[in-house]
Amino acid sequence: MFSVVSSHCLCWGGLQKSTRLNQLVWRRQCCQHVHIRVGDRAELSRAFTQRDVAVFAELTGDANPLHLNEDFAKQTKFGKTIVHGVLINGLISALLGTKMPGPGCVFLSQEITFPAPLYVGEVVTAAAEVKTLKRFIALIAVSCSVIESRKTVMEGWVRVKVPDAPSS
């Protein structure tokens, strides 16, 4: 069954039929709305412990001594053990999945870099800002920074599928 949306558009089952120069054009219509906007921001902070790093290494099998062995790490350019980059990236996942866009969002792709190391015990703040929004796909700029030392330890872009706005 068709329902009238406007004098030129009919909507049925999420598809919109519109007339343009006597041609019928079918296109997918997003009938629901998203609850985020371009410019929306969110942050999440935490300090990782050596225990967090050890548990992550155990779960993933990434036992690189750079993360786990203080004596080994002292001999590297870092001078001490560092937090796994993917563990830092987990803060972005937590931020996007719990705060903005929130529950139900799905990672589609990401491009990230790690310009500086994060040391165990440093408080890191993950930040995200919606840069573009097309239908249900958001491009979000992300970064993780240590405010105290003014260093960025991770930065990049994430594409996510945004969940439907909650029903009122």
DSSP file with accessible surface (Angstrom, degrees, kcal/mol):
  #  RESIDUE AA STRUCTURE BP1 BP2  ACC     N-H-->O    O-->H-N    N-H-->O    O-->H-N    TCO  KAPPA ALPHA  PHI   PSI    X-CA   Y-CA   Z-CA
    1    1 A M              0   0  189      0, 0.0     2,-0.3     0, 0.0    12,-0.2   0.000 360.0 360.0 360.0 139.3    0.0    0.0    0.0
    2    2 A F        -     0   0   94     10,-0.1     2,-0.4    11,-0.0    10,-0.2  -0.756 360.0-160.8 -97.1 145.5    1.2    3.5   -0.8
    3    3 A S  E     -A   11   0A  70      8,-1.6     8,-1.9    -2,-0.3     2,-0.4  -0.972  27.2-110.2-123.1 145.5    0.9    6.5    1.4
    4    4 A V  E     +A   10   0A 116     -2,-0.4     6,-0.2     6,-0.2     3,-0.1  -0.582  36.6 169.5 -78.4 125.7    1.1   10.1    0.3
    5    5 A V  E     -     0   0A  86      4,-1.9     2,-0.3     1,-0.5     5,-0.2   0.762  69.6 -24.9-101.4 -42.3    4.2   11.8    1.5
    6    6 A S  E >  S-A    9   0A  54      3,-1.7     3,-0.7     0, 0.0    -1,-0.5  -0.927  78.4 -81.5-155.4-178.8    4.0   15.0   -0.6
    7    7 A S  T 3  S+     0   0  108     -2,-0.3     3,-0.0     1,-0.2    -3,-0.0   0.712 130.9  31.6 -66.5 -16.5    2.4   15.9   -3.9
    8    8 A H  T 3  S+     0   0  126      1,-0.1    11,-1.1    10,-0.0     2,-0.4   0.400 112.5  66.5-118.0  -2.0    5.4   14.4   -5.8
    9    9 A C  E <   -AB   6  18A  19     -3,-0.7    -4,-1.9     9,-0.2    -3,-1.7  -0.973  50.1-171.6-129.8 138.7    6.5   11.5   -3.5
   10   10 A L  E     -AB   4  17A  59      7,-2.1     7,-2.8    -2,-0.4     2,-0.4  -0.980  12.9-156.3-121.7 139.8    4.9    8.3   -2.5
   11   11 A C  E     +AB   3  16A  20     -8,-1.9    -8,-1.6    -2,-0.4     2,-0.3  -0.955  19.1 161.6-121.9 135.1    6.5    6.1    0.2
   12   12 A W  E >   - B   0  15A 127      3,-2.4     3,-2.3    -2,-0.4   -10,-0.1  -0.931  69.6 -15.2-152.2 124.2    6.0    2.4    0.7
   13   13 A G  T 3  S-     0   0   69     -2,-0.3     3,-0.1     1,-0.3   -11,-0.0   0.817 125.8 -52.4  54.6  35.3    8.1   -0.1    2.7
   14   14 A G  T 3  S+     0   0   20      1,-0.3    15,-2.2    14,-0.1     2,-0.4   0.457 115.6 112.1  83.2  -2.3   11.0    2.3    3.0
   15   15 A L  E <   -BC  12  28A  61     -3,-2.3    -3,-2.4    13,-0.2     2,-0.5  -0.854  55.2-149.1-104.5 141.8   11.2    2.9   -0.8
   16   16 A Q  E     -BC  11  27A  15     11,-2.3    11,-1.7    -2,-0.4     2,-0.5  -0.919   4.2-160.0-112.2 133.8   10.3    6.3   -2.2
   17   17 A K  E     +BC  10  26A  52     -7,-2.8    -7,-2.1    -2,-0.5     2,-0.3  -0.957  18.3 175.5-111.0 121.6    8.8    6.8   -5.6
   18   18 A S  E     -BC   9  25A   5      7,-1.9     7,-2.1    -2,-0.5     2,-0.5  -0.945  26.4-130.8-128.4 152.6    9.2   10.2   -7.1
   19   19 A T  E     + C   0  24A  73    -11,-1.1     2,-0.4    -2,-0.3     5,-0.2  -0.879  27.0 172.4-103.6 126.2    8.3   11.7  -10.5
   20   20 A R  E >  S- C   0  23A 125      3,-2.4     3,-1.8    -2,-0.5    -2,-0.0  -0.959  73.0 -22.9-135.2 117.3   10.9   13.7  -12.3
   21   21 A L  T 3  S-     0   0  166     -2,-0.4     3,-0.1     1,-0.3    -1,-0.1   0.916 124.9 -53.6  48.1  49.2   10.3   14.9  -15.8
   22   22 A N  T 3  S+     0   0  161      1,-0.2     2,-0.4     0, 0.0    -1,-0.3   0.667 114.2 119.6  63.1  16.6    7.8   12.1  -16.4
   23   23 A Q  E <   -C   20   0A 130     -3,-1.8    -3,-2.4     2,-0.0     2,-0.5  -0.921  61.7-133.7-109.0 139.9   10.2    9.5  -15.3
   24   24 A L  E     -C   19   0A 103     -2,-0.4     2,-0.5    -5,-0.2    -5,-0.2  -0.808  24.9-171.0 -90.1 127.3    9.6    7.2  -12.3
   25   25 A V  E     -C   18   0A  46     -7,-2.1    -7,-1.9    -2,-0.5     2,-0.5  -0.984   7.9-159.5-123.2 124.1   12.6    7.0  -10.1
   26   26 A W  E     +C   17   0A 123     -2,-0.5     2,-0.3    -9,-0.2    -9,-0.2  -0.882  20.9 163.4-101.0 132.6   12.9    4.5   -7.2
   27   27 A R  E     -C   16   0A  88    -11,-1.7   -11,-2.3    -2,-0.5     2,-0.3  -0.993  44.0 -96.3-145.8 153.9   15.4    5.2   -4.5
   28   28 A R  E     -C   15   0A 147     -2,-0.3     2,-0.5   -13,-0.2   -13,-0.2  -0.496  39.8-154.9 -69.0 131.6   16.0    4.0   -1.0
   29   29 A Q        -     0   0   59    -15,-2.2     2,-1.1    -2,-0.3     3,-0.1  -0.930  12.4-141.1-113.3 126.9   14.5    6.4    1.5
   30   30 A C        +     0   0   39     -2,-0.5   105,-0.1     1,-0.2   -15,-0.0  -0.774  26.1 174.5 -84.3 100.6   15.8    6.7    5.1
   31   31 A C        +     0   0   68     -2,-1.1     2,-0.2   -17,-0.1    -1,-0.2   0.659  57.5  66.8 -84.0 -17.9   12.5    7.2    6.8
   32   32 A Q  S    S-     0   0  112     -3,-0.1     2,-0.3     1,-0.0   132,-0.0  -0.617  79.1-126.6 -99.9 166.3   14.0    7.1   10.3
   33   33 A H        -     0   0  146     -2,-0.2   132,-2.2   132,-0.1     2,-0.2  -0.785  10.7-129.2-113.8 153.4   16.3    9.7   11.8
   34   34 A V        -     0   0   18     -2,-0.3   130,-0.1   130,-0.2   102,-0.0  -0.646  13.2-136.2 -95.5 159.5   19.7    9.4   13.5
   35   35 A H  S    S+     0   0   83    128,-0.5     2,-0.3    -2,-0.2    -1,-0.1   0.262  76.9  75.0-102.9  11.6   20.4   10.9   16.9
   36   36 A I        -     0   0    3      4,-0.0     2,-0.3    64,-0.0    -2,-0.1  -0.844  59.0-159.9-120.3 162.2   23.8   12.5   16.2
   37   37 A R    >   -     0   0  155     -2,-0.3     3,-2.2    93,-0.0    93,-0.3  -0.940  36.4 -83.0-134.9 158.2   24.8   15.5   14.2
   38   38 A V  T 3  S+     0   0   90     -2,-0.3    93,-0.2     1,-0.3     3,-0.1  -0.371 118.2  31.8 -58.0 133.1   27.9   16.8   12.5
   39   39 A G  T 3  S+     0   0   36     91,-2.7    -1,-0.3     1,-0.4    92,-0.1   0.191  82.1 139.9  98.9 -15.4   30.0   18.5   15.2
   40   40 A D    <   -     0   0   59     -3,-2.2    90,-2.3    89,-0.1    -1,-0.4  -0.357  32.3-168.4 -60.5 141.7   28.9   16.2   18.1
   41   41 A R  E     +D  129   0B 130     88,-0.2     2,-0.3    -3,-0.1    88,-0.2  -0.940  14.7 178.1-133.1 154.5   31.8   15.3   20.4
   42   42 A A  E     -D  128   0B  17     86,-1.8    86,-2.1    -2,-0.3     2,-0.3  -0.981   7.1-162.6-151.7 155.8   32.5   12.9   23.2
   43   43 A E  E     -D  127   0B 104     -2,-0.3     2,-0.3    84,-0.2    84,-0.2  -0.968   6.6-174.1-139.3 157.2   35.4   12.0   25.4
   44   44 A L  E     -D  126   0B  43     82,-2.0    82,-3.5    -2,-0.3     2,-0.3  -0.967  11.3-162.3-151.2 131.4   36.5    9.1   27.7
   45   45 A S  E     +D  125   0B  65     -2,-0.3     2,-0.3    80,-0.2    80,-0.2  -0.891  18.5 145.7-120.4 152.6   39.6    9.0   29.9
   46   46 A R  E     -D  124   0B 103     78,-2.0    78,-2.8    -2,-0.3     2,-0.4  -0.954  36.3-129.0-170.9 159.7   41.5    6.2   31.7
   47   47 A A  E     -D  123   0B  38     -2,-0.3     2,-0.4    76,-0.2    76,-0.2  -0.975  25.8-137.6-116.0 130.8   45.0    5.1   32.8
   48   48 A F        -     0   0    7     74,-0.6    73,-2.7    -2,-0.4     2,-0.2  -0.731  16.2-148.4 -88.3 138.7   46.1    1.6   31.8
   49   49 A T     >  -     0   0   69     -2,-0.4     4,-1.9    71,-0.2     5,-0.1  -0.537  29.4-107.8 -96.4 167.5   47.9   -0.5   34.4
   50   50 A Q  H  > S+     0   0   67      1,-0.2     4,-2.5     2,-0.2     5,-0.2   0.867 123.4  57.0 -63.0 -32.1   50.6   -3.1   33.8
   51   51 A R  H  > S+     0   0  165      2,-0.2     4,-2.7     1,-0.2    -1,-0.2   0.910 103.5  52.3 -64.2 -42.2   48.0   -5.6   34.8
   52   52 A D  H  > S+     0   0   43      2,-0.2     4,-2.4     1,-0.2    -1,-0.2   0.928 111.3  47.5 -57.4 -44.7   45.7   -4.3   32.0
   53   53 A V  H  X S+     0   0    0     -4,-1.9     4,-2.6     2,-0.2    -2,-0.2   0.920 112.1  49.3 -64.4 -43.1   48.6   -4.7   29.5
   54   54 A A  H  X S+     0   0   35     -4,-2.5     4,-2.4     2,-0.2    -2,-0.2   0.908 111.5  48.5 -64.7 -41.9   49.4   -8.3   30.7
   55   55 A V  H  X S+     0   0   49     -4,-2.7     4,-2.8     2,-0.2    -1,-0.2   0.926 111.8  49.9 -64.4 -42.9   45.7   -9.3   30.5
   56   56 A F  H  X S+     0   0   38     -4,-2.4     4,-2.4    -5,-0.2     6,-0.4   0.929 110.6  49.9 -60.5 -44.7   45.5   -7.9   27.0
   57   57 A A  H  X S+     0   0    6     -4,-2.6     4,-2.3     1,-0.2     5,-0.4   0.908 112.2  48.3 -61.0 -41.1   48.7   -9.7   26.0
   58   58 A E  H  < S+     0   0  153     -4,-2.4    -2,-0.2     1,-0.2    -1,-0.2   0.928 113.0  47.2 -65.9 -43.2   47.3  -13.0   27.4
   59   59 A L  H  < S+     0   0  139     -4,-2.8    -2,-0.2     1,-0.2    -1,-0.2   0.869 124.5  30.3 -66.2 -37.6   43.9  -12.6   25.6
   60   60 A T  H  < S-     0   0   77     -4,-2.4    -1,-0.2    -5,-0.2    -2,-0.2   0.634  99.8-123.6 -98.6 -17.8   45.5  -11.7   22.2
   61   61 A G     <  +     0   0   62     -4,-2.3     2,-1.6    -5,-0.3    -3,-0.2   0.509  64.7 139.2  83.5   4.6   48.7  -13.7   22.4
   62   62 A D        +     0   0   67     -6,-0.4    -1,-0.2    -5,-0.4    -2,-0.1  -0.629  15.9 162.0 -84.4  87.1   50.7  -10.5   21.7
   63   63 A A        +     0   0   67     -2,-1.6    -1,-0.2    -3,-0.1     5,-0.1  -0.049   8.0 159.2 -98.7  31.4   53.6  -11.1   24.2
   64   64 A N    >>  -     0   0   66      1,-0.2     3,-2.1     2,-0.1     4,-0.8  -0.357  43.5-136.0 -54.1 124.2   56.0   -8.6   22.6
   65   65 A P  H 3> S+     0   0   51      0, 0.0     4,-2.7     0, 0.0     8,-0.4   0.718  98.2  77.3 -63.4 -15.6   58.5   -7.9   25.5
   66   66 A L  H 34 S+     0   0   25      1,-0.2    16,-1.3     2,-0.2    -2,-0.1   0.819 105.0  35.3 -59.2 -28.5   58.3   -4.2   24.6
   67   67 A H  H <4 S+     0   0   14     -3,-2.1    -1,-0.2    14,-0.2     3,-0.1   0.685 131.3  27.9 -95.9 -21.9   54.9   -4.3   26.5
   68   68 A L  H  < S+     0   0   64     -4,-0.8     2,-0.7     1,-0.2    -2,-0.2   0.653 104.3  67.0-118.2 -23.4   55.7   -6.8   29.2
   69   69 A N     X  -     0   0   72     -4,-2.7     4,-2.8    -5,-0.2     5,-0.2  -0.890  51.6-167.5-116.3 108.2   59.4   -6.8   30.1
   70   70 A E  H  > S+     0   0   79     -2,-0.7     4,-2.1     1,-0.2    -1,-0.2   0.882  90.6  52.5 -60.4 -40.7   60.8   -3.7   31.8
   71   71 A D  H  > S+     0   0  109      2,-0.2     4,-0.7     1,-0.2    -1,-0.2   0.919 112.6  44.8 -63.1 -43.1   64.4   -4.8   31.3
   72   72 A F  H >4 S+     0   0   86      1,-0.2     3,-1.3     2,-0.2    -2,-0.2   0.945 112.9  50.8 -63.4 -48.5   63.9   -5.4   27.5
   73   73 A A  H >< S+     0   0    0     -4,-2.8     3,-1.8    -8,-0.4     6,-0.8   0.827  99.6  65.0 -62.9 -30.9   62.0   -2.1   27.1
   74   74 A K  H 3< S+     0   0  128     -4,-2.1    -1,-0.3     1,-0.3    -2,-0.2   0.790  98.8  55.2 -61.1 -27.3   64.8   -0.1   28.9
   75   75 A Q  T << S+     0   0  167     -3,-1.3    -1,-0.3    -4,-0.7    -2,-0.2   0.437  98.4  79.7 -87.3   0.3   67.1   -1.1   26.0
   76   76 A T  S X  S-     0   0   41     -3,-1.8     3,-0.9    -4,-0.2    -3,-0.0  -0.506  98.7 -98.6-100.8 173.6   64.7    0.4   23.3
   77   77 A K  T 3  S+     0   0  191      1,-0.2    -3,-0.1    -2,-0.2    -1,-0.1   0.710 121.3  61.6 -63.6 -17.9   64.1    4.0   22.2
   78   78 A F  T 3  S-     0   0   51     -5,-0.2    -1,-0.2     1,-0.1    -4,-0.1   0.767  90.3-149.2 -82.3 -27.3   61.1    4.1   24.5
   79   79 A G  S <  S+     0   0   38     -3,-0.9     2,-0.3    -6,-0.8    -5,-0.1   0.270  70.4  30.2  80.6 -15.7   63.1    3.4   27.7
   80   80 A K  S    S-     0   0  100     -7,-0.3   -10,-0.1   -14,-0.1   -11,-0.0  -0.966 102.7 -61.4-161.7 171.5   60.2    1.6   29.5
   81   81 A T        -     0   0    6     -2,-0.3    39,-0.7   -14,-0.1     2,-0.3  -0.248  49.5-154.7 -64.4 147.7   57.2   -0.6   28.7
   82   82 A I  B     -H  119   0C  17    -16,-1.3    37,-0.2    37,-0.2     2,-0.2  -0.867  20.4-103.4-122.3 157.0   54.5    0.9   26.5
   83   83 A V        -     0   0    4     35,-3.1    35,-0.4    -2,-0.3   -15,-0.0  -0.553  46.5 -98.5 -76.1 139.6   50.8    0.1   26.2
   84   84 A H     >  -     0   0    2     -2,-0.2     4,-1.8     1,-0.1     3,-0.3  -0.344  26.4-132.3 -55.3 136.5   49.7   -1.9   23.1
   85   85 A G  H  > S+     0   0   22      1,-0.2     4,-2.5     2,-0.2     5,-0.2   0.886 107.1  54.3 -59.9 -38.4   48.4    0.4   20.3
   86   86 A V  H  > S+     0   0   99      1,-0.2     4,-1.3     2,-0.2    -1,-0.2   0.847 104.3  54.9 -69.5 -28.4   45.4   -1.8   19.8
   87   87 A L  H  > S+     0   0   27     -3,-0.3     4,-0.6     2,-0.2    -1,-0.2   0.920 108.2  49.0 -67.8 -40.0   44.5   -1.5   23.5
   88   88 A I  H >X S+     0   0    4     -4,-1.8     3,-1.7     1,-0.2     4,-0.7   0.936 107.6  54.9 -61.1 -44.6   44.6    2.3   23.2
   89   89 A N  H >X S+     0   0   17     -4,-2.5     4,-1.7     1,-0.3     3,-0.7   0.798  94.1  70.7 -60.2 -27.9   42.3    1.9   20.1
   90   90 A G  H 3X S+     0   0   35     -4,-1.3     4,-2.5     1,-0.3    -1,-0.3   0.803  88.9  62.2 -59.2 -29.0   39.9    0.0   22.4
   91   91 A L  H <X S+     0   0   11     -3,-1.7     4,-2.7    -4,-0.6    -1,-0.3   0.883 101.5  51.4 -62.8 -37.9   39.2    3.2   24.1
   92   92 A I  H <X S+     0   0    0     -3,-0.7     4,-2.9    -4,-0.7     5,-0.3   0.933 109.2  50.0 -64.4 -43.2   37.8    4.6   20.8
   93   93 A S  H  X S+     0   0   64     -4,-1.7     4,-2.5     1,-0.2    -2,-0.2   0.933 112.7  47.1 -59.5 -44.7   35.6    1.5   20.5
   94   94 A A  H  X S+     0   0   39     -4,-2.5     4,-1.6     2,-0.2     5,-0.4   0.922 112.7  49.6 -63.3 -43.2   34.3    2.0   24.1
   95   95 A L  H  X>S+     0   0    0     -4,-2.7     4,-2.4     1,-0.2     5,-1.8   0.946 116.0  40.8 -61.4 -49.2   33.7    5.7   23.4
   96   96 A L  H  <5S+     0   0    0     -4,-2.9     6,-2.8     1,-0.2     9,-0.2   0.870 117.5  48.3 -71.0 -34.1   31.8    5.2   20.2
   97   97 A G  H  <5S+     0   0   27     -4,-2.5    -1,-0.2    -5,-0.3    -2,-0.2   0.694 125.4  25.4 -81.3 -17.6   29.9    2.1   21.5
   98   98 A T  H  <5S+     0   0   92     -4,-1.6    -2,-0.2    -3,-0.2    -3,-0.2   0.685 133.4  18.7-116.9 -26.8   28.8    3.6   24.8
   99   99 A K  T  <5S+     0   0  117     -4,-2.4    -3,-0.2    -5,-0.4    -4,-0.1   0.806 113.5  39.7-113.3 -54.1   28.7    7.4   24.4
  100  100 A M  S   <S-     0   0   13     -5,-1.8    -1,-0.2     2,-0.1    -2,-0.2  -0.894 136.0  -5.0-155.7 117.7   28.5    8.7   20.8
  101  101 A P  S    S-     0   0    3      0, 0.0    -4,-0.1     0, 0.0    -5,-0.1  -0.976 109.5-166.3 -68.8 -22.4   26.9    7.4   18.6
  102  102 A G    >   +     0   0    2     -6,-2.8     3,-2.0    -7,-0.1    -4,-0.2  -0.595  36.1   8.9 110.3-169.7   26.3    4.9   21.3
  103  103 A P  T 3  S+     0   0  104      0, 0.0    -5,-0.1     0, 0.0     3,-0.1  -0.163 122.0  26.7 -52.6 133.6   24.8    1.4   21.7
  104  104 A G  T 3  S+     0   0   59      1,-0.3    -7,-0.1    -7,-0.1    60,-0.1   0.225  82.7 133.6  98.7 -12.4   24.3   -0.3   18.3
  105  105 A C    <   -     0   0   21     -3,-2.0     2,-0.4    -9,-0.2    -1,-0.3  -0.429  42.1-151.3 -72.0 149.3   26.9    1.5   16.3
  106  106 A V  E     -E  161   0B  78     55,-1.8    55,-2.7    -3,-0.1     2,-0.2  -0.986  12.9-125.1-127.1 126.6   29.1   -0.7   14.1
  107  107 A F  E     +E  160   0B  68     -2,-0.4    53,-0.2    53,-0.2     3,-0.1  -0.509  29.1 173.4 -64.3 131.3   32.7   -0.1   13.0
  108  108 A L  E     -     0   0B  80     51,-3.2     2,-0.3     1,-0.5    52,-0.2   0.738  63.1 -24.3-105.7 -41.3   32.9   -0.2    9.2
  109  109 A S  E     -E  159   0B  52     50,-1.5    50,-2.8     2,-0.0    -1,-0.5  -0.977  55.6-162.9-163.7 164.2   36.5    0.9    8.8
  110  110 A Q  E     -E  158   0B  84     -2,-0.3     2,-0.4    48,-0.2    48,-0.2  -0.990  10.6-161.4-153.5 153.9   39.3    2.9   10.4
  111  111 A E  E     +E  157   0B 144     46,-2.6    46,-2.6    -2,-0.3     2,-0.3  -0.962  29.0 165.2-135.8 114.8   42.6    4.5    9.6
  112  112 A I  E     -E  156   0B  42     -2,-0.4     2,-0.3    44,-0.2    44,-0.2  -0.942  20.5-163.8-134.2 154.7   44.8    5.3   12.6
  113  113 A T  E     -E  155   0B  74     42,-2.5    42,-2.0    -2,-0.3    -2,-0.0  -0.921  15.8-142.8-130.5 160.9   48.4    6.2   13.4
  114  114 A F        +     0   0   90     -2,-0.3    40,-0.2    40,-0.2    39,-0.1  -0.796  22.2 172.6-124.7  85.0   50.4    6.1   16.6
  115  115 A P        +     0   0   74      0, 0.0    38,-0.2     0, 0.0    -1,-0.1   0.699  68.5  16.4 -71.4 -19.3   52.7    9.2   16.7
  116  116 A A  S    S-     0   0   26     37,-0.2     2,-0.1    36,-0.1    35,-0.0  -0.985  84.6-100.2-149.6 156.6   53.9    8.7   20.3
  117  117 A P        -     0   0   31      0, 0.0     2,-0.5     0, 0.0    37,-0.1  -0.435  22.4-139.4 -78.3 153.7   54.0    6.0   22.9
  118  118 A L        -     0   0    1    -35,-0.4   -35,-3.1    35,-0.1     2,-0.3  -0.969  20.7-149.7-109.0 123.5   51.6    5.6   25.8
  119  119 A Y  B >   -H   82   0C  41     -2,-0.5     3,-2.0   -37,-0.2   -71,-0.2  -0.668  29.6 -90.7 -92.8 150.1   53.3    4.6   29.0
  120  120 A V  T 3  S+     0   0   42    -39,-0.7   -71,-0.2    -2,-0.3    -1,-0.1  -0.282 112.9  23.7 -55.6 134.4   51.6    2.5   31.7
  121  121 A G  T 3  S+     0   0   51    -73,-2.7     2,-0.3     1,-0.3    -1,-0.2   0.188  87.7 126.2  93.5 -16.6   50.0    4.8   34.2
  122  122 A E    <   -     0   0   45     -3,-2.0   -74,-0.6   -74,-0.2     2,-0.5  -0.565  64.0-122.1 -74.8 137.8   49.6    7.8   32.0
  123  123 A V  E     -D   47   0B  85     -2,-0.3    24,-0.4   -76,-0.2     2,-0.4  -0.698  32.7-167.4 -80.9 122.8   46.0    9.2   31.8
  124  124 A V  E     -D   46   0B   0    -78,-2.8   -78,-2.0    -2,-0.5     2,-0.5  -0.899  10.5-150.9-114.2 139.7   44.9    9.2   28.2
  125  125 A T  E     -DF  45 145B  15     20,-3.0    20,-2.4    -2,-0.4     2,-0.4  -0.960   6.5-153.8-113.1 120.3   41.8   10.9   26.9
  126  126 A A  E     -DF  44 144B   0    -82,-3.5   -82,-2.0    -2,-0.5     2,-0.4  -0.783  17.9-173.0 -88.7 133.5   40.0    9.4   23.9
  127  127 A A  E     -DF  43 143B  10     16,-3.1    16,-2.1    -2,-0.4     2,-0.3  -0.968   9.2-174.5-130.7 146.8   38.1   12.0   21.8
  128  128 A A  E     -DF  42 142B   1    -86,-2.1   -86,-1.8    -2,-0.4     2,-0.4  -0.998   2.2-175.6-140.8 140.9   35.7   11.7   18.9
  129  129 A E  E     -DF  41 141B  51     12,-2.2    12,-2.5    -2,-0.3     2,-0.4  -0.987  28.3-123.9-139.3 128.9   34.0   14.3   16.7
  130  130 A V  E     + F   0 140B   0    -90,-2.3   -91,-2.7    -2,-0.4    10,-0.2  -0.564  31.7 172.6 -71.0 122.1   31.5   13.6   13.9
  131  131 A K  E     +     0   0B  83      8,-2.9     2,-0.3    -2,-0.4     9,-0.2   0.794  64.2   8.2-100.7 -40.8   32.8   15.2   10.8
  132  132 A T  E     - F   0 139B  63      7,-1.5     7,-2.3   -95,-0.1     2,-0.4  -0.986  57.0-166.1-140.1 154.8   30.3   14.0    8.1
  133  133 A L  E     + F   0 138B  44     -2,-0.3     2,-0.5     5,-0.2     5,-0.2  -0.954   7.8 175.9-144.2 116.4   27.1   12.1    8.2
  134  134 A K  E >   - F   0 137B 157      3,-2.7     3,-2.5    -2,-0.4     2,-0.3  -0.965  67.2 -54.2-125.2 112.7   25.5   10.6    5.2
  135  135 A R  T 3  S-     0   0  141     -2,-0.5  -101,-0.1     1,-0.3     0, 0.0  -0.395 123.3 -19.0  55.4-113.6   22.3    8.6    5.9
  136  136 A F  T 3  S+     0   0   33     -2,-0.3    26,-3.5    -3,-0.1     2,-0.5   0.197 118.1  95.0-108.6  17.7   23.4    6.1    8.5
  137  137 A I  E <   -FG 134 161B  57     -3,-2.5    -3,-2.7    24,-0.2     2,-0.4  -0.942  53.1-169.2-114.2 123.8   27.2    6.4    8.0
  138  138 A A  E     -FG 133 160B   0     22,-2.6    22,-2.3    -2,-0.5     2,-0.6  -0.911  14.8-150.4-112.2 137.7   29.3    8.7   10.1
  139  139 A L  E     -FG 132 159B  52     -7,-2.3    -8,-2.9    -2,-0.4    -7,-1.5  -0.948  25.1-169.7-102.1 120.4   32.9    9.7    9.5
  140  140 A I  E     -FG 130 158B   0     18,-3.1    18,-2.4    -2,-0.6     2,-0.4  -0.954  19.9-139.5-122.0 126.6   34.4   10.4   12.9
  141  141 A A  E     -FG 129 157B  24    -12,-2.5   -12,-2.2    -2,-0.5     2,-0.3  -0.688  30.5-170.9 -78.9 132.5   37.7   12.0   13.7
  142  142 A V  E     +FG 128 156B   4     14,-2.7    14,-2.2    -2,-0.4     2,-0.3  -0.929  13.4 166.4-127.9 151.4   39.3   10.3   16.6
  143  143 A S  E     -FG 127 155B  35    -16,-2.1   -16,-3.1    -2,-0.3     2,-0.4  -0.984  22.6-151.0-156.3 156.1   42.3   10.9   18.8
  144  144 A C  E     +FG 126 154B   0     10,-2.9     9,-2.7    -2,-0.3    10,-1.5  -0.994  27.4 176.3-129.4 124.9   43.9    9.7   22.1
  145  145 A S  E     -FG 125 152B  26    -20,-2.4   -20,-3.0    -2,-0.4     2,-0.8  -0.950  34.6-134.1-133.2 150.2   46.0   12.2   24.0
  146  146 A V  E  >> - G   0 151B   3      5,-2.8     5,-1.6    -2,-0.3     4,-0.8  -0.912  21.0-165.2-100.0 107.3   47.9   12.5   27.2
  147  147 A I  T >45S+     0   0  116     -2,-0.8     3,-0.7   -24,-0.4    -1,-0.2   0.917  81.7  59.4 -62.2 -43.5   46.9   16.0   28.5
  148  148 A E  T 345S+     0   0  191    -25,-0.3    -1,-0.2     1,-0.3   -24,-0.1   0.884 119.5  26.9 -55.6 -43.6   49.7   16.2   31.1
  149  149 A S  T 345S-     0   0   60     -3,-0.1    -1,-0.3     2,-0.1    -2,-0.2   0.400 103.3-127.3-101.6   1.6   52.5   15.9   28.6
  150  150 A R  T <<5 +     0   0  227     -4,-0.8     2,-0.4    -3,-0.7    -3,-0.2   0.871  60.5 139.4  55.4  43.0   50.5   17.3   25.6
  151  151 A K  E   < - G   0 146B  40     -5,-1.6    -5,-2.8   -34,-0.0     2,-0.5  -0.924  50.3-137.3-119.3 145.2   51.2   14.4   23.4
  152  152 A T  E     + G   0 145B  49     -2,-0.4    -7,-0.3    -7,-0.2     3,-0.1  -0.880  19.2 179.1 -96.6 125.4   49.0   12.6   20.9
  153  153 A V  E     +     0   0B   0     -9,-2.7     2,-0.3    -2,-0.5   -37,-0.2   0.589  69.9  13.0-103.3 -14.6   49.4    8.8   21.1
  154  154 A M  E     + G   0 144B   0    -10,-1.5   -10,-2.9   -40,-0.2    -1,-0.3  -0.950  64.8 164.1-157.8 142.4   46.8    7.9   18.5
  155  155 A E  E     +EG 113 143B  88    -42,-2.0   -42,-2.5    -2,-0.3     2,-0.3  -0.985  20.6  95.2-154.9 156.3   44.8    9.7   15.8
  156  156 A G  E     -EG 112 142B  16    -14,-2.2   -14,-2.7    -2,-0.3     2,-0.3  -0.996  58.0 -59.9 161.8-154.1   42.8    9.0   12.8
  157  157 A W  E     -EG 111 141B 110    -46,-2.6   -46,-2.6    -2,-0.3     2,-0.4  -0.966  29.3-166.1-132.5 144.7   39.4    8.4   11.3
  158  158 A V  E     -EG 110 140B   0    -18,-2.4   -18,-3.1    -2,-0.3     2,-0.5  -0.995   8.8-153.5-131.8 134.9   36.6    5.9   11.9
  159  159 A R  E     +EG 109 139B 104    -50,-2.8   -51,-3.2    -2,-0.4   -50,-1.5  -0.948  24.9 176.7-103.4 128.3   33.6    5.1    9.7
  160  160 A V  E     -EG 107 138B   0    -22,-2.3   -22,-2.6    -2,-0.5     2,-0.6  -0.952  34.3-122.8-131.1 151.4   30.6    3.7   11.6
  161  161 A K  E     -EG 106 137B  92    -55,-2.7   -55,-1.8    -2,-0.3   -24,-0.2  -0.837  35.4-137.9 -87.0 125.3   27.1    2.7   10.9
  162  162 A V        -     0   0    0    -26,-3.5   -57,-0.1    -2,-0.6     3,-0.1  -0.715  15.5-121.3 -88.3 134.5   24.9    4.8   13.2
  163  163 A P        -     0   0   20      0, 0.0  -128,-0.5     0, 0.0   -58,-0.1  -0.298  37.2 -88.3 -69.7 158.7   22.0    3.0   14.9
  164  164 A D        -     0   0   74      1,-0.1  -130,-0.2  -130,-0.1     3,-0.1  -0.285  53.9 -92.7 -58.7 150.9   18.4    4.2   14.4
  165  165 A A        -     0   0   35   -132,-2.2    -1,-0.1     1,-0.1  -132,-0.1  -0.408  51.8 -97.7 -63.7 142.0   17.3    6.9   16.8
  166  166 A P        -     0   0  100      0, 0.0     2,-0.1     0, 0.0    -1,-0.1  -0.306  42.5-104.6 -61.5 145.9   15.6    5.4   19.8
  167  167 A S              0   0  124      1,-0.1    -3,-0.0    -3,-0.1     0, 0.0  -0.461 360.0 360.0 -70.9 142.5   11.8    5.3   19.6
  168  168 A S              0   0  171     -2,-0.1    -1,-0.1    -3,-0.1    -3,-0.0  -0.583 360.0 360.0 -85.6 360.0   10.1    7.9   21.8
